Amino acid sequence: MDSREDAEARAKGRFMLINAMRIAGVVMILAAIAVFNEALPLPDWAGYLLLVLGMFETFVTPTLLSRMWSTNDKR
């Protein structure tokens, strides 16, 4: 069985990864806004793709990761 320090280190790493995913998603959304305002020279379809992927990464991915790593046994 893992020691308490190992479990805390693993939880901290998971917390950091979830927050990094959220930040990356927000950056994608901001890049999509820049595409729509013609600040980035990309086609509109790239802006829509960035927007959809950013929304997924911001809202869905952290929830999926936290469910996958949950210590509650819901089977």
Steps between C-alpha positions, in 0.01 A plus 500: 500500500621853426618726774315818581772713336473304176123539495527874566760542226279310255196712595703819459618390156147418391372834631772683306423305182128575521568871547755499216232349275258776596758771434591349163131492408457866588807585290340315206179696545694827508684396183164430335381848595819642350430310177146638484630855559761445225790546744628155396524435125311171499182397318168508682478120513819497709338744740195279536720196551702680769178612667347151511820333615558772760149462640542122516837529671376762746174340607488130408855369537551602866172334593597179321842495664360561847246218454771269375723578799222505759557292811128441540407155375179557299477159336 
